[in-house]
């Protein structure tokens, strides 16, 4: 009996690039690093972190090139072997012959071809018996198979009677690769021997054993008929958090995809331990340009596109009192220092990440912006270099880390000391200024440097914050 070690030196059948990684004799799946065309790749276990290649369409048609009637019948039998797996959703059918001379490896024609090729230019020549090429697309996780092409080396003597180089046996094996299944790590001494064993061929290879069927079931559990459960619990500017699991594969890592609006997304693995739900918690920062001061919608989805419970949730980051407003005037300070500021609150809890001031052109040098409670308790400060005199505009300083945490519905004051010109709009808060969750309630002023301004005013003194939910 010949051995499958002869099948190919390039391809899933017997490449030196193939790696068998498990000593537990579990079904082995094909994992690739990204989108592209593959004839070799490492083997991974069913519950591997980054998934494995798979089909999302379970109805697959294969067509032959240069197969005679006996070979075509053998291919049909091999296709039926995988279709007839009890409980499986995959249906593999024979779609007939392609015209003679059709390319055996057209990786972008969306035709799954099984070719009998004898050309020296074939990727399966010499000692190669047969190989499978997978064309995969970079969907998360593990990548989706879009096309599978199989080549038989016609310089071999192919048989359909169950002897060596049996078409049905080799086709059954290669179709396993076409379904995303790698070589099994079951030892060659096993009885019965799985079809996906990279060690032999003959009539026994025409049938599927428990390990072969288990590999197909693995793919279906994760990608065809998973049973997802989970909750999108919280969203803020630092993380999107929740838990997720596939109840068919509780020992595996479930992946989710967190979308910012409908434009940008980020994959997240539910692999963190939390006692109340176990090894199924995910945490990831939002994706894309979300620090714009406008409300975004965060939606968490499972790999099959189903929206998770608790989604969508609103998110707003880097929002302040003002949008595009500018001061009405710049008032001379008379050579005195004045501590001025604005009162603000947020309707949701979060963090003040930056302090800002719309400076007059004449104000220059380093100024210290301060954050206080409305009762005058100092919270934190940040130095801001106004640069040289010359032009008016916003100057911003950032707190380290997440910033200063503030409570919902509580008033705070952001202040600056002006020494030359003071930015002001008289009664700029005659009605509160509302921008998303942030409300500006009025101004404060006091003569002196770096002190809490205790005198209330309807004037707007153009101090501001950036707030993160």
N, C-alpha and C positions, 0 to 999 in steps of 0.2 A: 504494500500500500504506500503510495507516495505521501509526502507530507506537505502541509500548507506552508511550511517554511520556504518552499520553492515558488509560492504564488507570485511574488513580485519583490523586487528590491526597491521599488518606488511606489508607494501607495498604501492605502489602508490595509491591504492584504498581508504585506510582510515588510514594511519599511523599517529600516534601522532607526528611524526617527520615532517610532511608536514606543511608548513607555507604558509598561504595566505597573501600576503604582500600589495596588492593594494586596495585602496578604490575607484578606478575609474572604476571598473567593466570592465577591459580589459582582453584580453586573457592571460592566465598564462602558462608559459613554464617551463620545467624542467632544472635546472642548477645543475651540480655536480662539486666537487672540483678537480677532476682529473680522470685519467683512472681507470677502475675497473668495478665491478658489483654492481648495485644499485637496491634496492626496495623501497627506500625512499630518499627524497631530498627536499630542499626548492623550492618554486615557485617563479618565477621572471617574470617581464613584458617583452614584446616583444623586447623593445629597451634597455634592461639591458646592462650594460657596458661590462660584461665578456661573453656575449653570452649564449647559451643554447644548450642542446644536440640535435643532428639532424642526419639525414641520408644524405649521398651524393649520394647514389644509390636510385633512385626513383621507381625501379621495385622490389617489395618485395614479396616473397612467404612465406606462413605460412602453416605448416603441423600439423596435429592433432595426439594425442595419446589417445586411448581408447574412442573416440567419436563414438556414434552410428550414424546411417544414418540421423536421424532428427537433432541431434546436429551438424553434419557436414554441413547440409544444412543451419542451423542457422549461423554457422561461415562464410560460403560463403556469406550469405546475409550481415553480418556485414562488411566483407571485401569490398563488393561492395559499401556499404554506403560511406566509405571513398574514394574509387576510383572514385565514381561518382560526387564528388564535382566539380562544374563547374570551369574550368580554372586550376584545379590542375594538377600537373605533376605526383604525386604519383599514382602508380598502385599496388594495393594489391590483390594478387591472392591466391587461395587455391591449395596447391600442393599435396593434398591427405593425406592418413594416414601413420604414421610411424609404424613399427612393435610393437606389444604389448610388454611391458617391456622396451621400450626405455626410457632413463633417461629424466625426465621432465625438468630438469635444467642442461643441459650440456652447460656451458657458453662459450665454445670454439669450438663447432662443426660447427659453421656458419649455423645452422638450426634454424629458427624461429618456435618454437614449441608451440602449444596450447594443454595443457594436462588436462585430467580429472583424478584427483588423490584423493584417499581416505585414504592414509597411514598416520599414526600418525607421521611419520618422515618427512612428507611433510612440507615445510615452510608455506603452507596455510592449516591450520587445525583448528578445534574448531570453533570459531566465524568468522574466515576468510571466505569470500565468494569467492574472486578471487584476484590474485595479478599479477603484471608484474615485471619482472626483466630485466633491461637493461644492456648490456655489452658495455662499451664505451671505445674508444681509445683516447689518449691524443693529438689529433691534435688541432691546435688553430683555432679560438677561440671557446670556448663552448663545445668542444669534440664531436667526431663523434660516432654515434651508429653503432655498428658492428653486434649486435644480440639482439633480443627481445624474451623472453619466457614468456608465460602466463599460469598460473595454476588455474584451477577451483577446488574447494573443493567438492569432490564427496560425502561427508557426508551431503551435502545439497540435497534437492529435486529439481532437475533442470527441467524446463519446456520449451517448445518451442511454447507455445500457447499464449504468451503475459502476462501470470499471473506472480506472484512474482517468483523471481529467474529465470528470462527469459534469456536463453542462448544468444539470439541475442542482447538483450539490454546490458547485462554485457560485451559481447565480443566487442560490439561497443565502450563502455567506455574504456575497457582495451586496445583496439587497438589505441585509442587516446593517452594513455600513451606510447604505443610502438612507436608512431610517435614523441615522445618528448613533448607531451602536458600534462600539469599538470591539477589539478582541477581548474575550473573557479572560479572567485570570484563574479560572478553574484549571487544575493541573491536567496534563495530558493523560495521566493514569486514571482519570475519572471514568466512571461507567454509569450511565451512558455519557457520551461526549457531546458537549454543546456544539451547535453549528458554528458559533462564533469563536471556537477554539482555533488559534493560529498554529495548528500542529498536524492536521491530517485532512484528508478528504476521501470520499468514497460514498457508498450508498447511505451509510449512517448519517452523513451530513445533510441529507435531504430533509430530515425532520428536525423540529425544534425541541429543545429540552427546557427544563425549568429555568435555567439561567438565561437562555435566549428570550423566553416569554417574559421573564422578570424585567429584562432590559426594556422591552417594548412597553410593559406596564409602567415602568419608571417614567418614560417619556410622556405617556398619557396622563399619569398622575400630576406631573408638573405643568404641562403645557396644553393638553387637550381637554381634560375634565378635572381640573383642580377644585378643591372645596375650600375657598378662602374665607377667613374670618379675621376681623380686626377693627380698629377704631383709630381715626385721625383725631387725636386728643387735643393738642394745642398747636398754635402757630404764633410765632413772634419773629422779630427781625434777626434773632440768633439761631433759632432752630424750628424745624417742623418735627413734631414728635407724636408717636403713637405706637401701636403694636399690630402685628400681622402674622398670620401663619396659614399654611396649607394643611388642612386637617387630614389629608391623605399622606402627607410626608412630615409628620411632626418632628422628626429628628433633623430635618433639613432647614436651611436658611431661606426664609421667604423674602422676596424682593418686592419693593414698591417703587413707584415713580411719582415724585412730587412736582407738580406743574405750577409755575408762576403765570397766571392768566392762561393763555393757550399757546404761548410763544416759546418759552424755555422750560426745561425740565431737568431733574436730577434724580439719578437712581440711588436708592438707599436700601441697605440690607437690614432686615429685622433680625439682628443677631445679638443684641445686648441683653444681658440678664436683668430681669426685674422679677421679684418673687411672686407678685400677684398674677403674672401672665407667663412667667418662665422665659425661655431663651427666644423671645420673639419681639423685642422692642427695637424700634428704629429711631434715629435722630439724625437730621441733616439740615444744614442751612438752606435757605431759599436759593433758587437758581435765578440767574439772569440779573437784569437791571431793575432791582426792586427798591432801591434807595432814591426815590424820586419825589417824595412828599405827596404821592397820590395813592389811592387805595388800590391794592392788587387783590386778586382772588387766587387763593392757594387750594389746589385740588390734588388729593392723593389717590392714585389708581393702582390696581393690581396689574400684573403683566398681561392679563387678557383684556385690559381696558376698563374693567368694572370699577366704578367709583367707590371708594371706601366710605363706610359709615363715618359721619362727622365732617365730611367734606361737602362743599367747599367752605373755607373760612377766609374772612377778610384780613388783609395785612396792610399796614401803612408804616413806612420808615422814612426817617429824615424829613419830618414835617415840622414847621414852625408856625409862628403867629402870622407871618406875612407871606404873600406870594410874590407879586411883582410891584408892590407899592414902593414909593420913595418919599423921603421927607419933603414937607412943604417949605421948610426954611432952615437956616443954620444961624443960631443966635450967638452973638458974642458973649463970652463968659465974664467980661470985664476984668480979666486977669485973675479971677478967682477959680478955685477948684469946686466943682459941683458933682456930687454923687447922684446919678439919675438912673432910672430904670423903668421897666414895665412889669406888671403883674400878669401872670398867666396860670391856666390850669389845664388839665387833660381829663377827658371823660373816661379814659381807660388807663390802667397802670402801665408803667414802662420805664424807660431810661432817658434822661437828658444826656445826649452824647456830645453836643457842641454848644458853646455860647457864641453869640454873634452881636455885632454892632455895626450900624450904618454910619460910618464916620464922616465928619465934614472934611473938606479938602485940607484945612489948616491943621487938623489934629494929626500928630506924628509921634513916632517912637513907640515904645512898649507900654501897653495899657493892660491892666488886670481886670478881666471880667469875672464877676462873682455871682454865685447862686445862693439864694436865701429862702427860708420859709417866709410866709406872709407875716409871721410874728417877729421876724428879725433874727432867726437862728441861722448862722452861717453854715453852709453845707460844703461848698468847694469853690475853687477858682481855677482859672486858666489864663496864663499870660498870652497876649496877642500882640504881635508886632504890626503897628499901623504903617510902618515904613516912613518915607519922607513925605513932607507936605506936597500936595500937588493935585490930587484928585479925590473926589468923594466916592464912597462905595462900601460894600459889605466887607468886614473883616471877621474871620472866624477862627476860633480855637477849639481843639478837640480834647475831651477828657480821655485819660488812659482807660483801657479795657472797655467794659460795657457802658461806662459813664456813671451818672448818679441816678439811683432809683427814686422814682416819685410815685405817689399814690393817686388813684383816681379821685376826682372831685375835690382836690386839695389845692389851694393857691400857693404859688411860689413867685419869687421876684428875681429877675436877672438885672444886674447893675453894671455901670461903668463910671469912671471918673473922667469928666471932661475939663480941660484946662484952657482951651483956646476958643473953640467954636462948638456949640451944642446943637445936635440934630434934633429938630422938634417939629411936630404938627399939633397946633393948638386944638384941644378937644378932639384929638384923633380917636378917642375911645368914647365919644358921646353915645355910640352904640357899640356893644362888644364886637370885636373882630373875631370871626369864627373861621377856622381853617381845618377841616376834618375834625379830629378829636380835640384840637387845641383851641382855646379861647383866650384872647387878650382882653383884660378887664380894665386897664387904666394905667396911668403913670405914677411914679413916685419921684420925689426930689428932696435934696437936702444939701446945704452948703457944707463943704468939707470933702476930704479925699479918702476914698476907700471905706466909707461908712455906710451903714444901712440907711437908705432914705426913707424917713418916716412920714413925710408929708404927701398926702394923696393928691392926684391931679387927674383931670380928664385929658390932659395932654399926652401925646405919644412921644416917648423919648428914644425910640428906635433901637432898643435892645431886644434880642430875640434868642431863640434856642433852636436846636434840632432835636426832635424827639423820636425815639424808636419804640414801637409797640413791644 
